[in-house]
Amino acid sequence: MAWSEAEVAHRAASDSERIAWVDEDDQLLGSVLRSELRQRHLRGRGTYILLFNSAGLLCVHRRTLSKALYPGYWDVAAGGMVLADESYAESAARELAEELGIGDAVLVEHAHFRYDSPESRLWCMAYSAVSDAPLVLQPEEVLEARFISIEQALAETQHLPYCPDSLAALQRYLAAIT
């Protein structure tokens, strides 16, 4: 796989970020490098922001092939790891602005939950936001994006690779709004 110079630099920079490290009850233990969090299979914090347009369609985007986790997968949420000095809300606002270029949307909190998989162990916060502003995709993280119905996104999971952690956030969002 050939990565651009920007993707290589972005990956190196993200591996050196200090991430909030938490225990089983989401109590802050300190901070660790992102690479150490992965290597030692420690628990961190993550945010998931479901972005809708005013027509109620969900933004789904495809991750770049240089992503350490789920490269090339479709994702129903912007988001990422909470940095050591951030709250969940600060991280969500930063991630939405970085990945999709949406910097002024109101974030609505929906669910605080634990996610455990062989790839990652997280305490998560799911948010939603509504914006009709044009998307500005971060080229190091997002290959393409489109707005579709939630039903279409769920149907696509049967034949396209979708990130399981963001699907868990979507399920919690759907449970919270019903």
C-alpha positions in Angstrom: 0.0 0.0 0.0 1.4 3.4 -0.9 0.8 6.2 1.5 1.2 9.8 0.7 3.8 11.8 2.6 1.0 13.6 4.4 -0.5 10.3 5.5 2.9 9.0 6.8 3.4 12.3 8.7 -0.1 12.3 10.1 0.2 8.6 11.3 3.5 9.4 13.0 2.1 12.5 14.7 -1.0 10.6 15.9 1.0 7.8 17.3 2.9 10.3 19.5 -0.3 11.9 20.8 -0.9 11.5 24.6 -4.3 9.8 25.1 -6.5 9.8 28.2 -6.0 6.4 29.9 -8.8 5.2 32.1 -9.9 2.3 34.3 -12.9 -0.1 34.0 -15.1 2.7 35.6 -13.9 5.5 33.3 -11.8 7.0 36.0 -8.7 8.9 34.7 -5.5 7.0 35.4 -3.2 9.4 33.5 -2.1 9.6 29.9 -0.2 7.3 27.5 1.1 7.5 24.0 -1.5 6.3 21.4 0.9 3.6 20.3 1.4 2.4 23.9 -2.4 2.3 24.4 -2.7 0.0 21.4 0.4 -2.1 22.2 -0.5 -2.7 25.9 -4.3 -3.0 25.1 -5.1 -0.3 27.7 -8.5 1.4 28.0 -8.8 4.9 26.6 -11.7 7.3 25.9 -13.3 7.8 22.5 -15.9 10.0 20.9 -18.4 9.3 18.2 -20.3 12.1 16.4 -23.2 11.1 14.2 -23.5 14.0 11.7 -26.9 14.5 10.1 -28.1 17.1 7.5 -31.4 18.9 8.0 -33.1 16.3 5.9 -32.2 13.7 8.5 -29.6 11.9 6.4 -26.5 10.5 8.1 -23.0 11.3 7.0 -21.0 8.1 6.3 -17.4 8.3 5.3 -14.7 5.9 4.2 -11.5 5.8 6.2 -8.1 6.1 4.5 -6.0 3.0 3.9 -3.3 4.4 6.3 -5.5 4.2 9.4 -4.1 1.9 12.0 -7.6 0.6 12.8 -10.2 -0.4 10.2 -8.3 1.0 7.2 -10.7 1.5 4.2 -13.8 0.8 6.2 -16.9 2.9 6.1 -17.7 4.8 9.3 -21.1 6.2 10.5 -19.4 8.6 12.9 -16.6 11.2 13.0 -14.6 10.9 16.1 -11.5 9.5 17.7 -9.5 9.2 20.9 -9.8 11.8 23.7 -6.5 13.5 24.3 -5.0 13.6 27.7 -6.1 17.2 28.4 -9.6 17.1 26.8 -13.1 16.4 28.0 -15.3 14.2 25.9 -17.1 17.3 24.5 -13.9 19.0 23.6 -12.6 15.9 21.8 -15.9 15.5 19.9 -15.9 19.2 18.7 -12.2 18.9 17.7 -12.7 15.6 15.8 -15.8 16.8 13.9 -14.0 19.9 12.8 -10.8 18.0 11.8 -12.4 15.1 10.0 -15.4 16.7 8.3 -14.7 20.4 8.6 -17.8 21.1 10.7 -16.9 23.6 13.4 -20.1 25.3 14.4 -22.6 22.5 15.0 -24.3 22.0 18.3 -23.3 18.6 19.8 -26.1 16.6 21.6 -24.9 13.9 24.0 -26.7 10.6 23.7 -24.8 7.7 25.4 -21.8 7.0 27.6 -20.8 3.3 27.1 -18.0 0.8 27.3 -16.7 -0.8 24.1 -14.5 -3.9 24.2 -13.1 -5.7 21.2 -9.8 -7.4 20.4 -8.7 -4.2 18.6 -9.6 -1.6 21.2 -10.9 -1.1 24.7 -12.7 2.2 25.2 -15.1 4.3 27.3 -17.1 6.1 24.7 -19.4 9.1 24.3 -21.9 9.2 21.4 -23.1 12.6 20.1 -25.2 13.8 17.3 -25.0 17.1 15.3 -27.0 18.6 12.5 -25.3 20.7 9.8 -25.9 21.6 6.2 -22.4 23.3 5.9 -20.3 21.9 3.1 -18.0 19.1 4.2 -14.2 19.6 4.2 -12.7 16.2 4.4 -9.3 15.7 6.2 -7.4 13.9 3.4 -5.2 12.0 5.9 -8.2 10.3 7.4 -11.2 10.5 5.1 -11.3 9.2 1.5 -14.9 10.1 0.7 -18.2 11.0 2.4 -21.9 10.9 1.6 -25.3 11.4 3.3 -27.6 8.4 3.4 -30.5 7.2 5.5 -29.8 5.3 8.7 -31.7 2.4 7.2 -29.4 2.4 4.1 -26.3 2.5 6.3 -27.5 -0.5 8.3 -28.3 -2.4 5.1 -24.8 -1.6 3.7 -23.2 -3.3 6.8 -24.3 -6.6 5.3 -22.0 -6.2 2.3 -19.6 -3.4 3.0 -17.0 -3.2 5.8 -18.2 -0.8 8.5 -16.4 0.1 11.7 -17.9 -2.0 14.5 -17.2 0.6 17.2 -19.1 3.4 15.5 -22.0 1.0 14.7 -22.1 0.4 18.5 -22.4 4.2 18.9 -25.2 4.3 16.3 -27.1 1.5 18.1 -26.9 3.4 21.4 -28.0 6.6 19.6 -31.0 4.8 18.2 -31.9 3.3 21.6 -31.6 6.8 23.2 -34.0 8.5 20.7 -36.7 5.9 20.8 
